[in-house]
């Protein structure tokens, strides 16, 4: 926490100086005492959210620029953040993909030969992925099973022992090993991989990603058809929870290179549609 407060104070000071404010001027504008602002810039004060909002407004920067941990305190980063916030959603998605393509350091020549399927359970990742791999004559890999094989533990035990953070670390490391080992594959990614920005950015930059989507009712019916009763056993509001998860992740899933709706389609129809999507 001390290191974070020092970073926060340094960022406030650097932005203030770029804006040409003295400490006294900024303190007066934010209705802070001069002593309080000095303490903040020295990393000795823990501000409330309301005070941070007032400071950010006075300095004319997004509050997240001041509070984000580990981001560079540079004018270029500040200007880029301000510029991106003004873009409409479609343009922002395009800008994000351009940044990935330009600066992610990915091997673009291999990207088309590494197919990653994303989406919630029941979307058809395992079924379609294995069939697609047969057509392309390349390995089919399920990332969750790869994590279990690498660790020698089931996912249940991994979550019990190491929690969500431990699982995310193993997921990222498993993906990195697969990318280093295989030039070609079809990968079924875990449904929640989109929740980890670092791992998801790696997936998007190194693989041609396809979001397999379906209606919530079809997601649930397919999972139950596979004999998995957990969606019902764990929650009386399973369908409502499923819709909520789909809604909360939709913008992330849409960052994929392509989207395939498998609702109302047979496996054969979905496979044909998927192979068409993958044509250059």
N, C-alpha and C positions, 0 to 999 in steps of 0.2 A: 504493500500500500504506500509506503514512503517513497519508493521509486516511482510509482504512478503519479503521486502528488507532485513530485519534482518535475516529471515530464509535463504534467498539466500546467504547472506554473511557468515553465520555460516556454511552452507554446503560447500561453497568454501574453507573456512578455514580448516574444518575438513578433507576434501579430500587432501588438500595441505599438511597438517601435516602427514597424512598417507603415502603420496608419498615421504615424506622426503625433501620437498622443503622448503627453507626459503622464506619469503616474497620477498626479493630482487631477489632471483633466479627466482621465478615464474614471477615477474614483468618484468624482463629482457627478459625471454623467450616469453612473450606475448606482448612485446614492450609497456608496461604500465609503467607509473611512479610509484615509490614506494608509493608515497602519494596517488595516485589513487587506488592502490590495497588495501592499508590500509582502505581507505574510503569504498571500496566495502565490505570488510570483516566485517566492523563495521555497515553495512546496511545503509550507508549514501550516496551511489551512485547508480544511475539508469543506468545500462549498456545498450548499444545497443546490438542487436542480434548478430552482427558481433563480438563484444568483447566477448560475452558469448561463441560463437562458438570457438574462439581462446583459451579461458580459458579451456573449456571442452576438446579441442584437446590436450592442454599442460598437463592437469591432467589425460588424457587417460580415460575419463568417457563419457558416452552418455550425450549430452546437456540436454535431458529431465530429467536426474537424478538430475541435478543441479536446473532445473527450476520448476519441478513438485511441486505443492502445497500440503502440508500435508503428504508427504511421509517421512518415517523415514530416518534420516541421519545415516545409519549404514552400516558397511562393508558387512554384509550378504545381505542386500537389493541391494547394489551396485553390488556385485558379481552375484546375481541372475538375475538382469537386464541385465548385460553384457552377461551372459550365455544364457538367453532366446533369446536375439537378434541374436545369431548365429544359432539358430535352424531353419531348414527348415519349411515351413508352416504346413505340416502335423504333424510333431513332436511337433510343438508349440501348435497346437490344442489339441493334446493328453496330453501335459503337463498342459495345462489350465484346462482340465477336471479332471486330477488327483488332482490338487490343490483344485478345487471345492469339489471333493469327500472327500478329506482328511481334509480340514480346514474350509469349509463353515458352519459347525455346523448343517447341514441338517439332518433330520430324514430319513435315507435311507430306512427304512422299509416301510415308507408311500409313497415314491417317485413314485413307480410304480402304485399307486392308484390315483395319481393326474396327469391327462393328460392335458397338455397345448398345444394348437394349435397356431402357429404363422404364419405370412405371411401378405401380403398386402390385402387390400379390394378386394373382388372378388376371393379370393383363395378357398373359401368354408368353412371357419372356422365356421360360424354360422350354416349353413345347416348340414355339417358333424358332427359338435360338438353336436348339439341337438340329432341327430340320434344315435350317439355313446353313449351318456349319457343314452338313452333309453335302449340300449343293455346292458350296464354295470349297469343299475339301480342305477344311482347316479345323483346328481344335475348337470345341465348345467348352466354355468355362463358366461355372456359376461362382460368382465372387464369394458368396457366403460359405459355400462348400470349400472353396480354396482357403478361406480364413480358418475354418475348422481343421483342414489338413495341415496347414502351416503350424498351427498352435497345438494340435493334438487334443483339442477340447471342443465341446459342443458350444453353440452360440449361447445357450442357456447358462452354461457354466461361465463363459466369458463375461456375460453381463453380470452374473452374480459376483464374480471375483473382482472384475476390473471396472464395471460400470459402463456407462455410455461413452465416456472419454476413452477408456481402454479399447473398447470395440472400434471406435472411430480411428484410433491410431493403428490398430491391426488392419483395418480396412484399407487405409492409405498405404501402408507398407506392402500389403498383398498386391494392390494395384500396381505399385512401383515395380515390384518383382516381376509381375506378368509383362509389363511393358518392356522391361529389360531383357526378358527371356524370349518373347514371341514377336515375330514380325507380322503374323497374321492370326486372327482369332475372331470368334463371335463370343461376346461376353454378356451374361445376364447379371446386371448390377443389382444391388439391394435397393429396395424401394425407397429407403431413406437416405441414399447416398447424396441426394440433392441438398440435404440439410447441412452438410459440411462443405463450406465454400472452397477450402483448399483441395480436398479430394475431388469435388465436382469440377472445379476448374481444370484439374489434371485430366480428368476423364474427357471433358469437352475439347481440350486442346490436343489430346493424343489420339482420340477415337472419333469415328463418325457415329454420332449418337442418334438413336431413334426412340422417341417416346411412344410406347404402346399404351394407348388409353382405351378405356371402356366405360360404360355407364356404371354407376355404383352398384346397381342391382346385379349386373353381370359379374363384376368383381366378386361380390359376395357369393353368388351362385356357383361360380367356378371353384372358389376356395372350398366351399362346402362339398362340392362334388368330388373333390380330391380326398374327402374324408377328414378334413381339418375342421373340428367343431369349436376351435378356440374363439373365433369371432363372436359366437353366441355365448359361449361359456364365460367369457371375460367381461362382457358388457351387455346390459339390457338394451342399450341405445347404440348397438353396433352399427346400424345403418347410418344413423346420424353422425356418429364418430367418423365413419368412412367418408361421408360427404365433406365433413369438416377438414379432414386430412387432404382430400383431393383439392379442395378449394384453397387451402393454405399453401400447397405445393405447386399449384398449376403454373404460376409464373416461372418457377424454377424449372419444371419439366419442359416448358415451352422454349427454353434456351437450347434444346436439342436441335440438331441439324434438320430433323424431319419428324413429323407426327403421323402416326398410323392409328386410326380408330378401329378397333377390332369388334366393336359392338355389332351384334347381329350377323357376324360373318363366321363361316366355317373355318376350320384350321387351314384347309386348302386355299380358300379365298384370301385369308389373311396372309398366308405365305406368298401367294402370287403378288399381292399388293406390296408386301415388304421387299420382294426382289425387284419390283419396278422402281421403288424408292431408291434403291441402292445403285441404279444405273447411273453412270457419269452424265 
